[in-house]
Amino acid sequence: MVHRFKNSLIKVLKDWKSYLTVLTGAIILSLGVNLFLVPNRIAAGGLTGMATVIYHLSGMPVGTLMLLLNIPLFLLGIKILGRNFGVKTLFATVTLSLAIDLLAPFLGSLTDDLLLASIFGGLLVGLGLGLVLKQDASTGGTDLGAKIIHKVIPYISVGQLLLVIDALVVLSAAIVFRNYELGLYAAITLFITSRVIDTVIVGVNYTKAVHIISDNPGEISKKLVYEMNHGMTSLKGKGMYTGKEKNILLCIIRRRDLPHLKSVVSQIDKNAFIFVTDVREVLGEGFSSHV
């Protein structure tokens, strides 16, 4: 009884810590948007960029616009991808929209220098989004849109779709504002944001090799292969202490997918042994082409 209560308490505390991290990430992201990007008309891709453009055309609050733009994406996502977004993603999406709108009246632009705004805006947005993604959550937006399109057109990767969508948002902003320099500054922000996100999640390496040793290799591999669309290889192994034969699962993934993979494995087998190694270069399907 005491042991069960202790486990329940630990789970609740972990959940609260996770939600608190998501909340912190959303607030940091909103600071980057309010202090640097929106006042300087830097539309650095995604729904934030779209909302920035519409805000300067209509005056509607950025956070409200982001929430309105996310609603049809969520409905499409439920229909096409299934009900697998999770409460954290919904929490992060709503919290970010509220944080942007609630903090906007109290915050003004810290600088009129577009280069400084693009750099520090990218740093804050990357830090905030990195914290959210690290908790296996998302703020919806173009990430969700890219996954939906990828489901319909599977031969185009999610990464490529995100790049195209962000590029179109940046180009549209440059045309609407009639200032192509703003597009170049937005590109700087996008680059910095992506680097900071990667650093927050798992460091500076491009891909990761994940080895998983578990008593439930079949269930784990099925979940990762069919639901996360990850390739998986099973290797034969033997525990030298126990003498038992075991399957070792090997998976090469992009670093932004690592938090989700660990979450999936933990849900199936909390005693699974996982070790992650850096991979300098990966050639083949889903990664770089052979020279």
C-alpha positions as semicolon CSV with decimal commas, in nm:
position;residue;x (nm);y (nm);z (nm)
1;M;0,000;0,000;0,000
2;V;0,275;0,244;0,101
3;H;0,483;0,146;-0,202
4;R;0,187;0,204;-0,435
5;F;0,115;0,544;-0,280
6;K;0,483;0,638;-0,314
7;N;0,484;0,547;-0,685
8;S;0,166;0,747;-0,744
9;L;0,314;1,048;-0,565
10;I;0,633;1,028;-0,773
11;K;0,428;1,015;-1,094
12;V;0,224;1,321;-0,992
13;L;0,539;1,515;-0,904
14;K;0,699;1,423;-1,237
15;D;0,387;1,534;-1,424
16;W;0,380;1,867;-1,243
17;K;0,749;1,918;-1,311
18;S;0,691;1,843;-1,679
19;Y;0,396;2,083;-1,706
20;L;0,591;2,349;-1,519
21;T;0,875;2,311;-1,770
22;V;0,628;2,343;-2,059
23;L;0,482;2,657;-1,897
24;T;0,832;2,803;-1,850
25;G;0,916;2,728;-2,213
26;A;0,596;2,893;-2,335
27;I;0,667;3,209;-2,130
28;I;1,028;3,230;-2,257
29;L;0,905;3,183;-2,614
30;S;0,644;3,457;-2,566
31;L;0,918;3,694;-2,443
32;G;1,113;3,638;-2,764
33;V;0,802;3,707;-2,970
34;N;0,692;4,019;-2,779
35;L;1,030;4,177;-2,709
36;F;1,203;4,120;-3,042
37;L;1,012;3,959;-3,330
38;V;0,664;4,113;-3,350
39;P;0,768;4,477;-3,285
40;N;1,033;4,454;-3,557
41;R;0,807;4,267;-3,806
42;I;1,037;3,964;-3,813
43;A;0,819;3,673;-3,927
44;A;1,051;3,379;-3,869
45;G;0,835;3,104;-4,015
46;G;0,564;2,892;-3,856
47;L;0,233;3,010;-3,716
48;T;0,416;3,275;-3,516
49;G;0,536;3,426;-3,843
50;M;0,191;3,405;-4,000
51;A;0,033;3,564;-3,694
52;T;0,297;3,841;-3,698
53;V;0,209;3,932;-4,058
54;I;-0,168;3,925;-3,992
55;Y;-0,120;4,129;-3,673
56;H;0,053;4,412;-3,859
57;L;-0,222;4,405;-4,124
58;S;-0,526;4,375;-3,898
59;G;-0,419;4,462;-3,543
60;M;-0,556;4,134;-3,401
61;P;-0,354;3,999;-3,103
62;V;-0,078;3,758;-3,206
63;G;-0,163;3,495;-2,943
64;T;-0,531;3,489;-3,042
65;L;-0,437;3,457;-3,407
66;M;-0,207;3,164;-3,331
67;L;-0,483;2,987;-3,139
68;L;-0,733;3,044;-3,421
69;L;-0,486;2,914;-3,679
70;N;-0,413;2,608;-3,465
71;I;-0,778;2,502;-3,430
72;P;-0,824;2,374;-3,790
73;L;-0,482;2,205;-3,772
74;F;-0,584;2,019;-3,455
75;L;-0,913;1,909;-3,611
76;L;-0,734;1,788;-3,924
77;G;-0,470;1,620;-3,712
78;I;-0,731;1,426;-3,514
79;K;-0,897;1,314;-3,837
80;I;-0,580;1,218;-4,025
81;L;-0,328;1,125;-3,754
82;G;-0,562;1,004;-3,481
83;R;-0,606;1,119;-3,121
84;N;-0,241;1,103;-3,025
85;F;-0,141;1,462;-2,965
86;G;-0,153;1,440;-2,589
87;V;-0,265;1,679;-2,320
88;K;0,079;1,844;-2,301
89;T;0,060;1,963;-2,662
90;L;-0,283;2,116;-2,605
91;F;-0,158;2,272;-2,280
92;A;0,152;2,415;-2,452
93;T;-0,049;2,556;-2,744
94;V;-0,307;2,732;-2,526
95;T;-0,047;2,850;-2,272
96;L;0,172;3,003;-2,541
97;S;-0,118;3,192;-2,698
98;L;-0,230;3,324;-2,358
99;A;0,125;3,417;-2,254
100;I;0,183;3,618;-2,572
101;D;-0,140;3,815;-2,539
102;L;-0,127;3,864;-2,161
103;L;0,234;3,983;-2,159
104;A;0,214;4,199;-2,474
105;P;0,065;4,509;-2,302
106;F;0,349;4,513;-2,049
107;L;0,634;4,455;-2,293
108;G;0,782;4,671;-2,563
109;S;1,059;4,630;-2,813
110;L;1,402;4,619;-2,646
111;T;1,580;4,724;-2,963
112;D;1,515;4,872;-3,305
113;D;1,826;4,707;-3,445
114;L;1,697;4,430;-3,671
115;L;2,012;4,221;-3,639
116;L;2,000;4,225;-3,259
117;A;1,626;4,154;-3,266
118;S;1,670;3,857;-3,500
119;I;1,954;3,711;-3,292
120;F;1,803;3,749;-2,945
121;G;1,452;3,670;-3,067
122;G;1,588;3,346;-3,212
123;L;1,770;3,264;-2,889
124;L;1,461;3,308;-2,671
125;V;1,224;3,132;-2,911
126;G;1,469;2,843;-2,951
127;L;1,518;2,811;-2,575
128;G;1,145;2,818;-2,504
129;L;1,053;2,577;-2,783
130;G;1,339;2,348;-2,687
131;L;1,205;2,320;-2,332
132;V;0,858;2,238;-2,464
133;L;0,983;1,975;-2,710
134;K;1,203;1,819;-2,444
135;Q;0,887;1,733;-2,249
136;D;0,750;1,543;-2,551
137;A;0,505;1,825;-2,621
138;S;0,458;2,068;-2,908
139;T;0,305;2,408;-2,968
140;G;0,115;2,276;-3,270
141;G;0,160;2,502;-3,569
142;T;0,361;2,409;-3,874
143;D;0,510;2,102;-3,703
144;L;0,161;1,954;-3,693
145;G;0,085;2,079;-4,043
146;A;0,399;1,913;-4,179
147;K;0,305;1,581;-4,012
148;I;-0,042;1,597;-4,168
149;I;0,098;1,664;-4,517
150;H;0,360;1,390;-4,468
151;K;0,081;1,144;-4,389
152;V;-0,082;1,227;-4,723
153;I;0,248;1,259;-4,918
154;P;0,484;1,018;-4,738
155;Y;0,771;1,047;-4,985
156;I;0,842;1,402;-4,866
157;S;1,000;1,407;-4,519
158;V;0,863;1,615;-4,231
159;G;1,190;1,811;-4,219
160;Q;1,166;1,904;-4,586
161;L;0,803;2,008;-4,546
162;L;0,887;2,227;-4,247
163;L;1,165;2,395;-4,447
164;V;0,927;2,467;-4,736
165;I;0,650;2,598;-4,509
166;D;0,885;2,824;-4,314
167;A;1,042;2,952;-4,636
168;L;0,696;3,038;-4,775
169;V;0,603;3,225;-4,454
170;V;0,928;3,425;-4,463
171;L;0,883;3,506;-4,834
172;S;0,519;3,607;-4,780
173;A;0,620;3,841;-4,496
174;A;0,888;4,003;-4,712
175;I;0,632;4,062;-4,990
176;V;0,359;4,194;-4,756
177;F;0,597;4,428;-4,572
178;R;0,770;4,520;-4,901
179;N;1,103;4,476;-4,732
180;Y;1,317;4,181;-4,840
181;E;1,576;4,259;-4,574
182;L;1,317;4,150;-4,317
183;G;1,313;3,812;-4,490
184;L;1,690;3,784;-4,452
185;Y;1,672;3,872;-4,083
186;A;1,392;3,618;-4,040
187;A;1,621;3,356;-4,196
188;I;1,885;3,441;-3,933
189;T;1,623;3,396;-3,660
190;L;1,515;3,060;-3,803
191;F;1,873;2,935;-3,812
192;I;1,947;3,044;-3,454
193;T;1,617;2,901;-3,329
194;S;1,686;2,560;-3,482
195;R;2,040;2,550;-3,337
196;V;1,922;2,645;-2,988
197;I;1,638;2,389;-2,995
198;D;1,884;2,115;-3,086
199;T;2,125;2,223;-2,814
200;V;1,853;2,230;-2,548
201;I;1,725;1,883;-2,638
202;V;2,037;1,674;-2,683
203;G;2,344;1,879;-2,763
204;V;2,514;1,964;-3,086
205;N;2,529;1,637;-3,281
206;Y;2,302;1,581;-3,580
207;T;2,177;1,229;-3,523
208;K;2,173;0,972;-3,247
209;A;2,207;0,594;-3,239
210;V;1,977;0,448;-2,974
211;H;2,024;0,097;-2,836
212;I;1,732;-0,048;-2,639
213;I;1,753;-0,366;-2,430
214;S;1,414;-0,476;-2,302
215;D;1,203;-0,780;-2,217
216;N;0,935;-0,636;-2,451
217;P;1,126;-0,576;-2,778
218;G;0,831;-0,671;-2,999
219;E;0,590;-0,418;-2,850
220;I;0,852;-0,141;-2,845
221;S;0,963;-0,200;-3,206
222;K;0,601;-0,212;-3,327
223;K;0,523;0,119;-3,158
224;L;0,835;0,292;-3,293
225;V;0,821;0,148;-3,645
226;Y;0,451;0,194;-3,720
227;E;0,351;0,494;-3,507
228;M;0,670;0,702;-3,509
229;N;0,775;0,593;-3,858
230;H;1,126;0,500;-3,740
231;G;1,336;0,222;-3,890
232;M;1,445;-0,041;-3,642
233;T;1,701;-0,323;-3,640
234;S;1,703;-0,617;-3,399
235;L;2,042;-0,750;-3,289
236;K;2,104;-1,072;-3,099
237;G;2,264;-1,037;-2,757
238;K;2,329;-1,236;-2,442
239;G;2,346;-1,120;-2,083
240;M;2,672;-1,258;-1,949
241;Y;2,553;-1,245;-1,587
242;T;2,216;-1,411;-1,640
243;G;2,304;-1,611;-1,950
244;K;1,974;-1,511;-2,110
245;E;1,939;-1,442;-2,483
246;K;1,802;-1,096;-2,559
247;N;1,712;-0,884;-2,859
248;I;1,886;-0,547;-2,876
249;L;1,694;-0,285;-3,074
250;L;1,899;-0,035;-3,273
251;C;1,745;0,286;-3,405
252;I;1,904;0,586;-3,579
253;I;1,698;0,899;-3,517
254;R;1,715;1,274;-3,549
255;R;1,787;1,437;-3,217
256;R;1,455;1,622;-3,194
257;D;1,278;1,282;-3,188
258;L;1,481;1,153;-2,892
259;P;1,248;1,279;-2,613
260;H;0,946;1,115;-2,780
261;L;1,131;0,786;-2,828
262;K;1,235;0,775;-2,463
263;S;0,878;0,852;-2,359
264;V;0,740;0,567;-2,573
265;V;0,991;0,314;-2,439
266;S;0,928;0,425;-2,079
267;Q;0,552;0,375;-2,119
268;I;0,603;0,016;-2,236
269;D;0,896;-0,091;-2,016
270;K;1,018;0,132;-1,732
271;N;1,308;-0,110;-1,672
272;A;1,435;-0,094;-2,030
273;F;1,808;-0,026;-2,065
274;I;1,870;0,256;-2,313
275;F;2,200;0,404;-2,422
276;V;2,244;0,679;-2,678
277;T;2,554;0,748;-2,885
278;D;2,643;1,032;-3,120
279;V;2,642;0,964;-3,493
280;R;2,856;1,190;-3,708
281;E;2,715;1,094;-4,049
282;V;2,423;0,882;-4,169
283;L;2,376;0,782;-4,533
284;G;2,064;0,614;-4,663
285;E;1,686;0,637;-4,665
286;G;1,550;0,920;-4,454
287;F;1,892;1,083;-4,407
288;S;2,167;1,203;-4,642
289;S;2,204;1,058;-4,990
290;H;2,509;0,848;-5,087
291;V;2,772;1,049;-5,271
